[in-house]
Amino acid sequence: MSDPASSLGTRFGEYEARMRQIIASKWQTNDVDRNLKTAPVAIVTFEIMRDGTIRNVKLTQSSGVFALDTSSQRAVLDASPLPPLPNQFERDSARVEILFQLKR
């Protein structure tokens, strides 16, 4: 997993790091062919609501490996709810994009 775009910006880096850690802990690649050592990046976008609920999860770029794409989306869904957005965050939701890169 790596960190591309997010509407959280640099002001909320601690929250973003925690969010990414939670999602990474949910990412299971057991269903991905064990012989597959690397694959193109899968990109998933979603919104975090003020209360931490995740919605609008979308695979915006496929890795070309169905099991990897599915596991990437499932990791985001399984992480819901995340901690609530920081009180200082001005909007009601944050749009996030996460890259999932298989490396074994």
Disulfide bonds with the S-S distance in Angstrom:
none
